Amino acid sequence: MKRVEFVSDRLSYVVLRGCWHNIIVVNVHTPSEEKSDESKDSFYEELEQVFDHFPKYHMKILLGDFNAEVGRENIFKPTIGQERVHQDSNDNGVRLVNLSTSRNLVV
């Protein structure tokens, strides 16, 4: 097992060394929907910095508790796909989709 790096109480990662590329697993616990926009902005800025710290050719897996509801809005289909539970997205859901879109991730 590789050593887990704790960035904050809400963000940690581990680097798994592979033959051809590394796999970075980033674990998060996003501030809940009731928290202030400033705390959410701060968290997502920190997450983006950690995510961008690693080379693009490494495989990155982002997982954890996003406190997000991603809805069935048509604009989200390229990032989310067809399978969605919620009808409408909450603020955390929109933030998750924006992060995913900007980093070429699929939810």
N, CA, C and O atoms as a printed pandas DataFrame, in Angstrom:
     atom_number atom_name residue_name chain_id  residue_number  x_coord  y_coord  z_coord
0              1         N          MET        A               1    0.841   -1.189    0.000
1              2        CA          MET        A               1    0.000    0.000    0.000
2              3         C          MET        A               1    0.877    1.240    0.000
3              4         O          MET        A               1    1.851    1.316    0.748
4              5         N          LYS        A               2    0.546    2.177   -0.807
5              6        CA          LYS        A               2    1.274    3.437   -0.877
6              7         C          LYS        A               2    0.799    4.362    0.231
7              8         O          LYS        A               2   -0.272    4.171    0.807
8              9         N          ARG        A               3    1.611    5.359    0.515
9             10        CA          ARG        A               3    1.289    6.305    1.579
10            11         C          ARG        A               3    0.243    7.312    1.111
11            12         O          ARG        A               3    0.339    7.864    0.015
12            13         N          VAL        A               4   -0.736    7.537    1.944
13            14        CA          VAL        A               4   -1.788    8.510    1.670
14            15         C          VAL        A               4   -1.278    9.888    2.070
15            16         O          VAL        A               4   -0.737   10.064    3.162
16            17         N          GLU        A               5   -1.452   10.862    1.185
17            18        CA          GLU        A               5   -1.080   12.249    1.460
18            19         C          GLU        A               5   -2.343   13.026    1.804
19            20         O          GLU        A               5   -3.288   13.070    1.016
20            21         N          PHE        A               6   -2.356   13.636    2.978
21            22        CA          PHE        A               6   -3.503   14.430    3.404
22            23         C          PHE        A               6   -3.206   15.899    3.107
23            24         O          PHE        A               6   -2.280   16.483    3.669
24            25         N          VAL        A               7   -4.003   16.483    2.220
25            26        CA          VAL        A               7   -3.864   17.894    1.883
26            27         C          VAL        A               7   -4.592   18.735    2.920
27            28         O          VAL        A               7   -4.095   19.776    3.349
28            29         N          SER        A               8   -5.760   18.284    3.314
29            30        CA          SER        A               8   -6.564   18.940    4.343
30            31         C          SER        A               8   -7.480   17.886    4.948
31            32         O          SER        A               8   -7.402   16.710    4.594
32            33         N          ASP        A               9   -8.348   18.310    5.861
33            34        CA          ASP        A               9   -9.279   17.355    6.449
34            35         C          ASP        A               9  -10.348   16.905    5.450
35            36         O          ASP        A               9  -11.079   15.951    5.714
36            37         N          ARG        A              10  -10.441   17.581    4.316
37            38        CA          ARG        A              10  -11.438   17.241    3.300
38            39         C          ARG        A              10  -10.831   16.675    2.009
39            40         O          ARG        A              10  -11.567   16.344    1.079
40            41         N          LEU        A              11   -9.505   16.563    1.943
41            42        CA          LEU        A              11   -8.875   16.213    0.671
42            43         C          LEU        A              11   -7.611   15.395    0.915
43            44         O          LEU        A              11   -6.730   15.806    1.669
44            45         N          SER        A              12   -7.533   14.233    0.270
45            46        CA          SER        A              12   -6.347   13.391    0.360
46            47         C          SER        A              12   -6.155   12.670   -0.972
47            48         O          SER        A              12   -7.069   12.600   -1.793
48            49         N          TYR        A              13   -4.956   12.138   -1.168
49            50        CA          TYR        A              13   -4.692   11.392   -2.392
50            51         C          TYR        A              13   -3.621   10.341   -2.141
51            52         O          TYR        A              13   -2.873   10.410   -1.166
52            53         N          VAL        A              14   -3.565    9.376   -3.037
53            54        CA          VAL        A              14   -2.532    8.352   -3.027
54            55         C          VAL        A              14   -2.079    8.158   -4.472
55            56         O          VAL        A              14   -2.892    8.197   -5.396
56            57         N          VAL        A              15   -0.776    7.948   -4.658
57            58        CA          VAL        A              15   -0.208    7.708   -5.984
58            59         C          VAL        A              15    0.176    6.236   -6.059
59            60         O          VAL        A              15    1.009    5.760   -5.287
60            61         N          LEU        A              16   -0.436    5.525   -6.990
61            62        CA          LEU        A              16   -0.131    4.119   -7.221
62            63         C          LEU        A              16    0.770    4.039   -8.444
63            64         O          LEU        A              16    0.368    4.429   -9.540
64            65         N          ARG        A              17    1.968    3.542   -8.263
65            66        CA          ARG        A              17    2.946    3.476   -9.350
66            67         C          ARG        A              17    2.624    2.290  -10.252
67            68         O          ARG        A              17    2.414    1.173   -9.780
68            69         N          GLY        A              18    2.587    2.553  -11.563
69            70        CA          GLY        A              18    2.328    1.524  -12.544
70            71         C          GLY        A              18    3.499    1.363  -13.499
71            72         O          GLY        A              18    4.456    2.136  -13.450
72            73         N          CYS        A              19    3.429    0.374  -14.358
73            74        CA          CYS        A              19    4.502    0.131  -15.334
74            75         C          CYS        A              19    4.594    1.247  -16.363
75            76         O          CYS        A              19    5.690    1.718  -16.667
76            77         N          TRP        A              20    3.444    1.682  -16.908
77            78        CA          TRP        A              20    3.451    2.672  -17.969
78            79         C          TRP        A              20    2.996    4.053  -17.519
79            80         O          TRP        A              20    3.401    5.062  -18.096
80            81         N          HIS        A              21    2.179    4.097  -16.520
81            82        CA          HIS        A              21    1.719    5.381  -15.982
82            83         C          HIS        A              21    1.271    5.181  -14.539
83            84         O          HIS        A              21    0.999    4.060  -14.108
84            85         N          ASN        A              22    1.201    6.255  -13.820
85            86        CA          ASN        A              22    0.748    6.200  -12.431
86            87         C          ASN        A              22   -0.758    6.408  -12.366
87            88         O          ASN        A              22   -1.362    6.998  -13.262
88            89         N          ILE        A              23   -1.344    5.917  -11.298
89            90        CA          ILE        A              23   -2.760    6.122  -11.037
90            91         C          ILE        A              23   -2.853    6.949   -9.761
91            92         O          ILE        A              23   -2.362    6.546   -8.706
92            93         N          ILE        A              24   -3.485    8.101   -9.874
93            94        CA          ILE        A              24   -3.666    8.971   -8.723
94            95         C          ILE        A              24   -5.122    8.879   -8.294
95            96         O          ILE        A              24   -6.025    9.169   -9.079
96            97         N          VAL        A              25   -5.348    8.480   -7.059
97            98        CA          VAL        A              25   -6.694    8.389   -6.512
98            99         C          VAL        A              25   -6.853    9.550   -5.530
99           100         O          VAL        A              25   -6.157    9.621   -4.517
100          101         N          VAL        A              26   -7.775   10.453   -5.844
101          102        CA          VAL        A              26   -8.033   11.623   -5.009
102          103         C          VAL        A              26   -9.361   11.404   -4.296
103          104         O          VAL        A              26  -10.382   11.151   -4.935
104          105         N          ASN        A              27   -9.342   11.502   -2.972
105          106        CA          ASN        A              27  -10.533   11.304   -2.163
106          107         C          ASN        A              27  -10.958   12.647   -1.563
107          108         O          ASN        A              27  -10.132   13.367   -1.003
108          109         N          VAL        A              28  -12.241   12.979   -1.681
109          110        CA          VAL        A              28  -12.726   14.279   -1.215
110          111         C          VAL        A              28  -13.951   14.127   -0.318
111          112         O          VAL        A              28  -14.661   13.123   -0.362
112          113         N          HIS        A              29  -14.170   15.139    0.483
113          114        CA          HIS        A              29  -15.410   15.309    1.226
114          115         C          HIS        A              29  -15.788   16.780    1.093
115          116         O          HIS        A              29  -15.320   17.623    1.858
116          117         N          THR        A              30  -16.624   17.074    0.131
117          118        CA          THR        A              30  -16.997   18.441   -0.216
118          119         C          THR        A              30  -17.865   19.060    0.873
119          120         O          THR        A              30  -18.660   18.361    1.501
120          121         N          PRO        A              31  -17.722   20.369    1.104
121          122        CA          PRO        A              31  -18.620   21.039    2.066
122          123         C          PRO        A              31  -20.086   20.820    1.672
123          124         O          PRO        A              31  -20.421   20.788    0.488
124          125         N          SER        A              32  -20.932   20.672    2.656
125          126        CA          SER        A              32  -22.349   20.410    2.396
126          127         C          SER        A              32  -23.020   21.621    1.737
127          128         O          SER        A              32  -22.465   22.717    1.673
128          129         N          GLU        A              33  -24.208   21.375    1.264
129          130        CA          GLU        A              33  -24.968   22.396    0.526
130          131         C          GLU        A              33  -25.216   23.651    1.364
131          132         O          GLU        A              33  -25.294   24.753    0.822
132          133         N          GLU        A              34  -25.339   23.488    2.672
133          134        CA          GLU        A              34  -25.654   24.616    3.553
134          135         C          GLU        A              34  -24.456   25.520    3.830
135          136         O          GLU        A              34  -24.632   26.641    4.307
136          137         N          LYS        A              35  -23.242   25.053    3.541
137          138        CA          LYS        A              35  -22.040   25.846    3.817
138          139         C          LYS        A              35  -21.980   27.058    2.898
139          140         O          LYS        A              35  -22.666   27.112    1.877
140          141         N          SER        A              36  -21.158   28.020    3.270
141          142        CA          SER        A              36  -21.058   29.267    2.504
142          143         C          SER        A              36  -20.382   29.040    1.154
143          144         O          SER        A              36  -19.615   28.095    0.971
144          145         N          ASP        A              37  -20.685   29.926    0.223
145          146        CA          ASP        A              37  -20.051   29.857   -1.093
146          147         C          ASP        A              37  -18.539   30.029   -0.977
147          148         O          ASP        A              37  -17.792   29.447   -1.763
148          149         N          GLU        A              38  -18.081   30.816   -0.012
149          150        CA          GLU        A              38  -16.646   31.028    0.173
150          151         C          GLU        A              38  -15.945   29.724    0.542
151          152         O          GLU        A              38  -14.866   29.434    0.026
152          153         N          SER        A              39  -16.553   28.934    1.436
153          154        CA          SER        A              39  -15.926   27.672    1.822
154          155         C          SER        A              39  -15.929   26.684    0.660
155          156         O          SER        A              39  -14.972   25.928    0.486
156          157         N          LYS        A              40  -16.989   26.684   -0.131
157          158        CA          LYS        A              40  -17.038   25.811   -1.302
158          159         C          LYS        A              40  -16.020   26.251   -2.348
159          160         O          LYS        A              40  -15.321   25.420   -2.928
160          161         N          ASP        A              41  -15.937   27.567   -2.589
161          162        CA          ASP        A              41  -14.961   28.079   -3.551
162          163         C          ASP        A              41  -13.546   27.717   -3.126
163          164         O          ASP        A              41  -12.735   27.290   -3.948
164          165         N          SER        A              42  -13.255   27.885   -1.858
165          166        CA          SER        A              42  -11.932   27.571   -1.322
166          167         C          SER        A              42  -11.615   26.087   -1.500
167          168         O          SER        A              42  -10.505   25.729   -1.894
168          169         N          PHE        A              43  -12.588   25.227   -1.211
169          170        CA          PHE        A              43  -12.381   23.796   -1.371
170          171         C          PHE        A              43  -12.091   23.436   -2.827
171          172         O          PHE        A              43  -11.141   22.706   -3.109
172          173         N          TYR        A              44  -12.903   23.942   -3.745
173          174        CA          TYR        A              44  -12.716   23.596   -5.149
174          175         C          TYR        A              44  -11.418   24.170   -5.717
175          176         O          TYR        A              44  -10.819   23.557   -6.600
176          177         N          GLU        A              45  -10.974   25.318   -5.239
177          178        CA          GLU        A              45   -9.676   25.861   -5.657
178          179         C          GLU        A              45   -8.556   24.941   -5.195
179          180         O          GLU        A              45   -7.618   24.672   -5.946
180          181         N          GLU        A              46   -8.651   24.459   -3.962
181          182        CA          GLU        A              46   -7.643   23.542   -3.433
182          183         C          GLU        A              46   -7.647   22.231   -4.215
183          184         O          GLU        A              46   -6.586   21.690   -4.526
184          185         N          LEU        A              47   -8.833   21.722   -4.533
185          186        CA          LEU        A              47   -8.948   20.496   -5.314
186          187         C          LEU        A              47   -8.347   20.668   -6.701
187          188         O          LEU        A              47   -7.631   19.784   -7.170
188          189         N          GLU        A              48   -8.619   21.775   -7.359
189          190        CA          GLU        A              48   -8.054   22.033   -8.684
190          191         C          GLU        A              48   -6.538   22.119   -8.630
191          192         O          GLU        A              48   -5.866   21.627   -9.537
192          193         N          GLN        A              49   -5.986   22.731   -7.595
193          194        CA          GLN        A              49   -4.530   22.819   -7.454
194          195         C          GLN        A              49   -3.915   21.434   -7.301
195          196         O          GLN        A              49   -2.894   21.138   -7.922
196          197         N          VAL        A              50   -4.522   20.588   -6.483
197          198        CA          VAL        A              50   -4.020   19.232   -6.306
198          199         C          VAL        A              50   -4.143   18.464   -7.608
199          200         O          VAL        A              50   -3.212   17.768   -8.012
200          201         N          PHE        A              51   -5.274   18.585   -8.259
201          202        CA          PHE        A              51   -5.524   17.855   -9.503
202          203         C          PHE        A              51   -4.537   18.283  -10.584
203          204         O          PHE        A              51   -4.032   17.440  -11.325
204          205         N          ASP        A              52   -4.256   19.578  -10.683
205          206        CA          ASP        A              52   -3.358   20.088  -11.712
206          207         C          ASP        A              52   -1.888   19.880  -11.374
207          208         O          ASP        A              52   -1.027   20.054  -12.237
208          209         N          HIS        A              53   -1.588   19.512  -10.133
209          210        CA          HIS        A              53   -0.211   19.278   -9.703
210          211         C          HIS        A              53    0.404   18.090  -10.440
211          212         O          HIS        A              53    1.611   18.065  -10.679
212          213         N          PHE        A              54   -0.414   17.113  -10.796
213          214        CA          PHE        A              54    0.076   15.889  -11.422
214          215         C          PHE        A              54    0.080   16.021  -12.940
215          216         O          PHE        A              54   -0.753   16.733  -13.501
216          217         N          PRO        A              55    1.012   15.340  -13.612
217          218        CA          PRO        A              55    1.044   15.395  -15.083
218          219         C          PRO        A              55   -0.248   14.880  -15.692
219          220         O          PRO        A              55   -0.929   14.033  -15.114
220          221         N          LYS        A              56   -0.573   15.397  -16.856
221          222        CA          LYS        A              56   -1.829   15.040  -17.519
222          223         C          LYS        A              56   -1.872   13.580  -17.956
223          224         O          LYS        A              56   -2.953   13.001  -18.065
224          225         N          TYR        A              57   -0.708   12.978  -18.209
225          226        CA          TYR        A              57   -0.703   11.609  -18.721
226          227         C          TYR        A              57   -0.961   10.560  -17.636
227          228         O          TYR        A              57   -1.154    9.390  -17.967
228          229         N          HIS        A              58   -0.970   10.931  -16.370
229          230        CA          HIS        A              58   -1.331    9.985  -15.317
230          231         C          HIS        A              58   -2.846    9.799  -15.289
231          232         O          HIS        A              58   -3.605   10.725  -15.574
232          233         N          MET        A              59   -3.265    8.598  -14.945
233          234        CA          MET        A              59   -4.690    8.344  -14.785
234          235         C          MET        A              59   -5.117    8.900  -13.432
235          236         O          MET        A              59   -4.476    8.632  -12.416
236          237         N          LYS        A              60   -6.189    9.666  -13.421
237          238        CA          LYS        A              60   -6.669   10.278  -12.187
238          239         C          LYS        A              60   -8.091    9.817  -11.910
239          240         O          LYS        A              60   -8.964    9.875  -12.775
240          241         N          ILE        A              61   -8.297    9.363  -10.694
241          242        CA          ILE        A              61   -9.625    8.935  -10.261
242          243         C          ILE        A              61  -10.023    9.828   -9.099
243          244         O          ILE        A              61   -9.321    9.911   -8.091
244          245         N          LEU        A              62  -11.138   10.481   -9.251
245          246        CA          LEU        A              62  -11.648   11.406   -8.242
246          247         C          LEU        A              62  -12.880   10.763   -7.620
247          248         O          LEU        A              62  -13.848   10.458   -8.317
248          249         N          LEU        A              63  -12.840   10.558   -6.302
249          250        CA          LEU        A              63  -13.973    9.902   -5.646
250          251         C          LEU        A              63  -14.185   10.485   -4.266
251          252         O          LEU        A              63  -13.326   11.193   -3.739
252          253         N          GLY        A              64  -15.318   10.187   -3.692
253          254        CA          GLY        A              64  -15.624   10.648   -2.349
254          255         C          GLY        A              64  -17.051   11.140   -2.238
255          256         O          GLY        A              64  -17.909   10.828   -3.064
256          257         N          ASP        A              65  -17.280   11.913   -1.200
257          258        CA          ASP        A              65  -18.597   12.470   -0.920
258          259         C          ASP        A              65  -18.640   13.908   -1.418
259          260         O          ASP        A              65  -18.044   14.801   -0.815
260          261         N          PHE        A              66  -19.342   14.124   -2.511
261          262        CA          PHE        A              66  -19.433   15.457   -3.109
262          263         C          PHE        A              66  -20.654   16.229   -2.613
263          264         O          PHE        A              66  -20.824   17.398   -2.959
264          265         N          ASN        A              67  -21.503   15.593   -1.810
265          266        CA          ASN        A              67  -22.734   16.243   -1.349
266          267         C          ASN        A              67  -23.476   16.883   -2.517
267          268         O          ASN        A              67  -24.020   17.980   -2.394
268          269         N          ALA        A              68  -23.490   16.189   -3.643
269          270        CA          ALA        A              68  -24.016   16.758   -4.881
270          271         C          ALA        A              68  -25.230   15.984   -5.379
271          272         O          ALA        A              68  -25.316   14.762   -5.252
272          273         N          GLU        A              69  -26.150   16.728   -5.941
273          274        CA          GLU        A              69  -27.272   16.159   -6.678
274          275         C          GLU        A              69  -27.146   16.663   -8.105
275          276         O          GLU        A              69  -27.299   17.855   -8.374
276          277         N          VAL        A              70  -26.865   15.743   -9.013
277          278        CA          VAL        A              70  -26.722   16.105  -10.422
278          279         C          VAL        A              70  -28.015   15.715  -11.121
279          280         O          VAL        A              70  -28.418   14.552  -11.121
280          281         N          GLY        A              71  -28.650   16.707  -11.712
281          282        CA          GLY        A              71  -29.964   16.500  -12.297
282          283         C          GLY        A              71  -29.954   16.105  -13.753
283          284         O          GLY        A              71  -28.918   15.763  -14.324
284          285         N          ARG        A              72  -31.126   16.160  -14.335
285          286        CA          ARG        A              72  -31.341   15.695  -15.704
286          287         C          ARG        A              72  -31.300   16.816  -16.727
287          288         O          ARG        A              72  -31.886   16.694  -17.803
288          289         N          GLU        A              73  -30.620   17.900  -16.408
289          290        CA          GLU        A              73  -30.516   18.997  -17.361
290          291         C          GLU        A              73  -29.780   18.518  -18.615
291          292         O          GLU        A              73  -28.741   17.864  -18.518
292          293         N          ASN        A              74  -30.321   18.845  -19.784
293          294        CA          ASN        A              74  -29.752   18.367  -21.040
294          295         C          ASN        A              74  -28.321   18.836  -21.253
295          296         O          ASN        A              74  -27.530   18.141  -21.891
296          297         N          ILE        A              75  -27.986   19.990  -20.736
297          298        CA          ILE        A              75  -26.642   20.525  -20.945
298          299         C          ILE        A              75  -25.573   19.657  -20.272
299          300         O          ILE        A              75  -24.406   19.721  -20.658
300          301         N          PHE        A              76  -25.948   18.845  -19.270
301          302        CA          PHE        A              76  -24.993   18.018  -18.546
302          303         C          PHE        A              76  -24.771   16.651  -19.189
303          304         O          PHE        A              76  -23.870   15.927  -18.764
304          305         N          LYS        A              77  -25.557   16.270  -20.199
305          306        CA          LYS        A              77  -25.486   14.937  -20.793
306          307         C          LYS        A              77  -24.082   14.529  -21.249
307          308         O          LYS        A              77  -23.705   13.379  -21.021
308          309         N          PRO        A              78  -23.283   15.403  -21.882
309          310        CA          PRO        A              78  -21.946   14.958  -22.308
310          311         C          PRO        A              78  -21.045   14.545  -21.140
311          312         O          PRO        A              78  -20.183   13.681  -21.301
312          313         N          THR        A              79  -21.234   15.144  -19.990
313          314        CA          THR        A              79  -20.394   14.837  -18.829
314          315         C          THR        A              79  -20.997   13.753  -17.960
315          316         O          THR        A              79  -20.270   12.942  -17.387
316          317         N          ILE        A              80  -22.304   13.729  -17.855
317          318        CA          ILE        A              80  -22.991   12.828  -16.934
318          319         C          ILE        A              80  -23.529   11.577  -17.620
319          320         O          ILE        A              80  -23.514   10.496  -17.031
320          321         N          GLY        A              81  -23.998   11.707  -18.842
321          322        CA          GLY        A              81  -24.608   10.575  -19.522
322          323         C          GLY        A              81  -26.109   10.534  -19.290
323          324         O          GLY        A              81  -26.718   11.531  -18.900
324          325         N          GLN        A              82  -26.690    9.386  -19.529
325          326        CA          GLN        A              82  -28.145    9.238  -19.456
326          327         C          GLN        A              82  -28.656    8.881  -18.059
327          328         O          GLN        A              82  -29.799    9.190  -17.722
328          329         N          GLU        A              83  -27.831    8.241  -17.254
329          330        CA          GLU        A              83  -28.279    7.721  -15.965
330          331         C          GLU        A              83  -28.106    8.756  -14.865
331          332         O          GLU        A              83  -26.996    8.988  -14.386
332          333         N          ARG        A              84  -29.204    9.373  -14.471
333          334        CA          ARG        A              84  -29.186   10.356  -13.385
334          335         C          ARG        A              84  -30.378   10.127  -12.492
335          336         O          ARG        A              84  -31.471    9.824  -12.970
336          337         N          VAL        A              85  -30.176   10.268  -11.208
337          338        CA          VAL        A              85  -31.224    9.994  -10.230
338          339         C          VAL        A              85  -32.094   11.212   -9.985
339          340         O          VAL        A              85  -33.317   11.094   -9.909
340          341         N          HIS        A              86  -31.477   12.383   -9.859
341          342        CA          HIS        A              86  -32.187   13.587   -9.455
342          343         C          HIS        A              86  -32.768   14.328  -10.659
343          344         O          HIS        A              86  -32.228   14.277  -11.764
344          345         N          GLN        A              87  -33.862   15.006  -10.420
345          346        CA          GLN        A              87  -34.500   15.805  -11.459
346          347         C          GLN        A              87  -33.722   17.094  -11.703
347          348         O          GLN        A              87  -33.452   17.447  -12.851
348          349         N          ASP        A              88  -33.361   17.797  -10.635
349          350        CA          ASP        A              88  -32.661   19.075  -10.731
350          351         C          ASP        A              88  -31.355   19.013   -9.961
351          352         O          ASP        A              88  -31.238   18.289   -8.972
352          353         N          SER        A              89  -30.380   19.773  -10.418
353          354        CA          SER        A              89  -29.078   19.835   -9.756
354          355         C          SER        A              89  -29.094   20.860   -8.635
355          356         O          SER        A              89  -29.754   21.894   -8.735
356          357         N          ASN        A              90  -28.362   20.567   -7.565
357          358        CA          ASN        A              90  -28.166   21.572   -6.525
358          359         C          ASN        A              90  -26.844   22.304   -6.819
359          360         O          ASN        A              90  -26.174   22.000   -7.806
360          361         N          ASP        A              91  -26.479   23.248   -5.978
361          362        CA          ASP        A              91  -25.269   24.037   -6.203
362          363         C          ASP        A              91  -24.028   23.149   -6.252
363          364         O          ASP        A              91  -23.163   23.345   -7.105
364          365         N          ASN        A              92  -23.932   22.178   -5.346
365          366        CA          ASN        A              92  -22.790   21.275   -5.356
366          367         C          ASN        A              92  -22.761   20.416   -6.622
367          368         O          ASN        A              92  -21.686   20.094   -7.127
368          369         N          GLY        A              93  -23.918   20.052   -7.129
369          370        CA          GLY        A              93  -23.978   19.293   -8.375
370          371         C          GLY        A              93  -23.453   20.091   -9.555
371          372         O          GLY        A              93  -22.719   19.567  -10.392
372          373         N          VAL        A              94  -23.827   21.349   -9.619
373          374        CA          VAL        A              94  -23.342   22.225  -10.694
374          375         C          VAL        A              94  -21.832   22.406  -10.585
375          376         O          VAL        A              94  -21.128   22.395  -11.595
376          377         N          ARG        A              95  -21.336   22.571   -9.364
377          378        CA          ARG        A              95  -19.888   22.716   -9.157
378          379         C          ARG        A              95  -19.147   21.447   -9.599
379          380         O          ARG        A              95  -18.088   21.531  -10.222
380          381         N          LEU        A              96  -19.700   20.285   -9.280
381          382        CA          LEU        A              96  -19.083   19.025   -9.681
382          383         C          LEU        A              96  -19.042   18.893  -11.200
383          384         O          LEU        A              96  -18.021   18.493  -11.760
384          385         N          VAL        A              97  -20.129   19.220  -11.861
385          386        CA          VAL        A              97  -20.163   19.133  -13.322
386          387         C          VAL        A              97  -19.187   20.131  -13.939
387          388         O          VAL        A              97  -18.501   19.798  -14.906
388          389         N          ASN        A              98  -19.110   21.342  -13.402
389          390        CA          ASN        A              98  -18.162   22.337  -13.925
390          391         C          ASN        A              98  -16.718   21.853  -13.782
391          392         O          ASN        A              98  -15.926   21.984  -14.715
392          393         N          LEU        A              99  -16.374   21.300  -12.626
393          394        CA          LEU        A              99  -15.035   20.760  -12.423
394          395         C          LEU        A              99  -14.769   19.621  -13.405
395          396         O          LEU        A              99  -13.709   19.575  -14.031
396          397         N          SER        A             100  -15.713   18.717  -13.540
397          398        CA          SER        A             100  -15.560   17.580  -14.429
398          399         C          SER        A             100  -15.386   18.024  -15.876
399          400         O          SER        A             100  -14.532   17.497  -16.588
400          401         N          THR        A             101  -16.175   18.969  -16.306
401          402        CA          THR        A             101  -16.088   19.462  -17.671
402          403         C          THR        A             101  -14.745   20.131  -17.920
403          404         O          THR        A             101  -14.128   19.904  -18.960
404          405         N          SER        A             102  -14.285   20.948  -16.988
405          406        CA          SER        A             102  -13.033   21.677  -17.181
406          407         C          SER        A             102  -11.812   20.772  -17.143
407          408         O          SER        A             102  -10.765   21.142  -17.674
408          409         N          ARG        A             103  -11.917   19.590  -16.528
409          410        CA          ARG        A             103  -10.783   18.664  -16.422
410          411         C          ARG        A             103  -10.965   17.409  -17.276
411          412         O          ARG        A             103  -10.224   16.440  -17.115
412          413         N          ASN        A             104  -11.941   17.419  -18.177
413          414        CA          ASN        A             104  -12.229   16.295  -19.065
414          415         C          ASN        A             104  -12.489   14.989  -18.296
415          416         O          ASN        A             104  -11.979   13.927  -18.652
416          417         N          LEU        A             105  -13.285   15.099  -17.249
417          418        CA          LEU        A             105  -13.672   13.928  -16.459
418          419         C          LEU        A             105  -15.086   13.517  -16.804
419          420         O          LEU        A             105  -15.859   14.309  -17.343
420          421         N          VAL        A             106  -15.421   12.291  -16.497
421          422        CA          VAL        A             106  -16.780   11.789  -16.695
422          423         C          VAL        A             106  -17.314   11.388  -15.339
423          424         O          VAL        A             106  -16.624   10.721  -14.568
424          425         N          VAL        A             107  -18.547   11.791  -15.039
425          426        CA          VAL        A             107  -19.175   11.458  -13.767
426          427         C          VAL        A             107  -19.937   10.162  -13.943
427          428         O          VAL        A             107  -20.555    9.675  -12.996
